[in-house]
Amino acid sequence: MDSDLIISKAEELMRRASPEGRAAARRRRERRRARAVRMMRRMFFATLAILVGAIVWGMISPIGASGVMAVALAVMLAWVGVILFTAEPAAKAEELPQVPLKALPARTEQWLESQRLALPAPANRLIDQIGVRLEGLAPCVQHLDEREPAAAEVRRLIGEELPELVRGYQRVPQQLRRQGPDSQLLDGLRLVESELGRMTEQLASGHLDQLATQGKYLELKYRGDPEGA
């Protein structure tokens, strides 16, 4: 067996056993579970609506065997429509700059996850680490105004620069990648991971400052200013 293949498989096993790898697997399971729940809920309400309609129809006039077949066909078509409607479209790099900021970390992670097979094996652990950073960033951007400079900085990093880094690597011919592009890609991913950590800390510290200010305001309003007492 090729020694490179053995090393690659060993690295993949180590990655999956790492905290980042387990966290990435957990997020994938959560996304699949959420899609399944949405699909089942929509199927239930679609079926209920069709059955209620059939009952009302039957109260007006007998539906007969043909009516029963029509109801069954309507239920099946509704289920097919729900399955197709619930299926989440694949994230595309060119669409990321237009994704709403609240959804951008999750969509960027989904897109990056889909690029694993096109990247060198050492990049897998960095993808997991970036995924953890994106998961931590997501709550921080939920109430961030799109017009703020911090929002533009987040969008530029994960909606433009990260995808361009990966796509730039993929444009290099396969036989030339080990001559430098592999290491350049890994260095770039490390920098993105580090920058995501910095952004998250800055945004989180801003929220903490707002919380402390609000707490002080409430204390002064409802308990009175001890210095002015």
Secondary structure, DSSP 8 states (H G I E B T S, - for coil): --HHHHHHHHHHHHHHHSHHHHHHHHHHHHHHHHHHHHHHHHHHHHHHHHHHHHHHHHHHS--HHHHHHHHHHHHHHHHHHHHHHHS-----GGGGGGS-GGGHHHHHHHHHHHTGGGS-TTHHHHHHHHHHHHHHHHHHHTT--TTSHHHHHHHHIIIIIHHHHHHHHHTS-GGGGGGTHHHHHHHHHHHHHHHHHHHHHHHHHHHHHHHHHHHHHHHHHHH--TTT-
